[in-house]
């Protein structure tokens, strides 16, 4: 399924359980909050908020890295666990779909 809108992104995550700090935040945020805001309730080790995504750069977006288990979400070297916590995890193809939507500028 190609992600072409924020509604598609919300459907992409539908049914995913995310325990802990922020829960399934994509269901509670507006489009603007999702593409410009921080992950609710999560800060890095320097007490800075963590942006959900970097519009236009899917590969460097925190949500993509969280799903892939890379960057600060690497299970060995990172600060945070891969998402969704405890799995089941998205496939590489699914993660790429989300990354592509972000790289395309997050069409509404």
C-alpha positions in Angstrom: 0.0 0.0 0.0 1.5 3.3 -1.1 1.1 6.0 1.5 -0.2 9.1 -0.2 -1.8 11.0 2.7 -1.8 11.4 6.5 -5.0 9.3 6.6 -3.0 6.5 4.9 -0.2 6.9 7.6 -2.8 6.7 10.3 -4.2 3.5 8.7 -0.6 2.2 8.4 -0.3 2.3 12.2 -3.8 1.1 13.0 -4.0 -1.6 15.6 -0.4 -1.1 16.7 -0.1 -1.2 20.5 2.6 1.1 21.9 2.9 0.9 25.7 4.9 3.4 27.7 5.6 7.1 27.4 3.5 8.1 24.4 1.1 5.4 23.3 -0.4 5.4 19.8 0.2 9.2 19.4 -0.5 9.2 15.6 -4.2 8.7 16.5 -4.4 11.8 18.7 -2.3 14.3 16.7 -3.4 16.5 13.9 -1.5 16.4 10.6 0.4 19.6 11.5 1.3 18.2 15.0 2.5 15.0 13.5 4.7 16.5 10.8 6.1 19.4 12.9 6.0 18.2 16.5 7.9 16.1 19.0 7.2 12.6 20.1 4.8 13.2 23.0 6.4 12.6 26.4 9.8 11.6 25.2 13.1 13.5 25.6 16.7 12.5 24.8 19.5 12.2 27.4 20.0 16.0 27.2 16.3 16.6 28.0 15.6 17.8 24.5 12.4 16.8 22.7 12.7 14.4 19.9 11.0 15.4 16.6 8.7 12.8 15.1 10.1 13.3 11.6 12.2 15.5 9.4 9.9 16.6 6.6 11.6 15.8 3.2 14.1 13.3 4.8 12.5 10.0 5.6 15.8 8.2 6.2 16.8 10.6 9.0 13.3 10.8 10.6 13.1 9.5 14.1 9.9 7.6 13.4 11.5 5.7 10.5 14.6 5.0 12.6 12.4 3.8 15.5 10.6 1.4 13.3 13.9 0.1 11.7 15.8 -0.1 14.9 18.6 2.3 13.7 20.2 5.5 15.1 19.2 6.1 18.7 16.8 3.2 18.4 19.5 0.6 17.7 19.0 -2.2 20.3 22.7 -2.4 21.0 24.1 1.1 20.9 21.0 3.3 21.1 19.1 5.1 23.9 15.7 3.8 23.0 14.3 0.4 22.0 13.1 -0.4 18.5 9.4 0.4 18.0 6.8 -0.9 18.5 8.3 -1.9 21.8 8.5 -5.7 21.9 7.2 -6.1 18.3 5.8 -7.2 16.1 8.0 -5.1 13.8 7.2 -3.6 10.5 8.9 -5.1 7.4 11.6 -3.2 5.6 9.2 -2.6 2.7 6.6 -1.1 5.1 9.2 1.1 6.7 10.3 2.3 3.3 6.7 3.3 2.4 6.6 5.5 5.4 10.1 6.9 4.6 9.0 7.6 1.0 5.9 9.5 2.2 8.1 11.7 4.5 10.7 12.3 1.8 7.9 13.4 -0.6 7.2 16.2 1.9 4.4 14.4 3.9 1.5 15.0 1.5 -1.6 15.8 3.4 
